Amino acid sequence: MRVVPIEKVESQMQVGRTIYGANGETLLARGVALTPRYIERLKELGIVVLYIVDESVGDIQVDDVVSEKTRLEAIKCTKETMENIRLNPSLNLARINEAVNDIINELLNNRDLIVNLVDIRAMNDYTFGHSVNVAILSLITAITMGFGKDKLRILGAGALFHDVGKTAVPENMLIKTTPLTDEEEELFEEHTTIGFHILRKIESLSLQVAHVALQHHEHYDGTGYPRQLRGDEVNEFARIVTVADIYDRLTCGRAGRARLSPLQAVELIIANSGKFFAPEVVEHFIYTIALFPVGTLVMLNTQEKAVVVETFREYPTRPKVRLLVNSQGNRIIPPYEMELASNPDFYIIRILEEGEL
């Protein structure tokens, strides 16, 4: 299977990975043949990409860094908590802690911590799926930085609720596809201080969790908000969440905004290391991202076309690929696989657009 933009999806294509809502309900199951009605409904939900079964590239399995069950439970827990948090400041911390611990334990037990999966989410569930993705990305980064379990728990909770202040922002602003007005921008920026005040009132929650909500839009060079903190003045957990937050926003493909590839997003983050982002965090973060995720169609320098079938942390630009089309444009039968890391004369020159295969 591979990721296909919704505008390129055609009737009778089969869904390659089940799409879920924030309550854990199945929106569209794996293996279902798409119809014009299904495609239109996906567009209405704000879903801009999805996994499609593609027999022409062969059998490809794209694994998540955490189990489907753990991710769905974390999304459901985050949704219910954020919807009730302003009315019930006592919260169900036991459930929150359980969700965070499940993510941490699975990540610690996964030797190959590299993100290959594109998270597919509906627009009305964006905030909750985004929060869980940011938590997972933040925790993977922190693990590579050597954080112990106690610090990971604080970071996980802070990442899950970094956007809790958005519960006070009008929904039409959150889903707006055109630039915010100056007045809207000012109101939007208040979500950091609102989130801080919500979380700091919860006695059993670490104050550092509240500081993540407050500081995740601060920039390393002091140009962020709300307090224009710079460098190490920014909470160490917030410095990590800042990078994970922007990466997920760049690659999620929200309606009205172009979806960047992991490679494009990582290049942007590297370009702003020391400006918007803490260099130490960037150094470890980029080590956790597959620049060419499994299922990506690529062009080699030999003009051969291939699909990525395995990625390696040690060689981020040199994955294992399955050769599908030769330089003359003919199908390679049968396809064969090559580890680019072991074949220095072969390398990826670009990602193929939909329809180029």
Secondary structure, DSSP 8 states (H G I E B T S, - for coil): -EEEEGGG--TT-BBSS-EE-TTS-EEE-TT-B--HHHHHHHHHTT--EEEE--GGG-------SS-HHHHHHHHHHHHHHHHHTTT-TT--HHHHHHHHHHHHHHHHT-S---B-------GGGHHHHHHHHHHHHHHHHHHHTT--HHHHHHHHHHHHTTTGGGGGS-HHHHT--S---HHHHHHHHTHHHHHHHHHHT-TTS-HHHHHHHHHTT--TTS--SSS---GGGS-HHHHHHHHHHHHHHHHS--TTS----HHHHHHHHHHTBTTTB-HHHHHHHGGGB-SS-TT-EEEETTS-EEEEEE--SS-TT--EEEEEE-TTS-EEEEEEEEEGGG-TT--EEEE--TT--
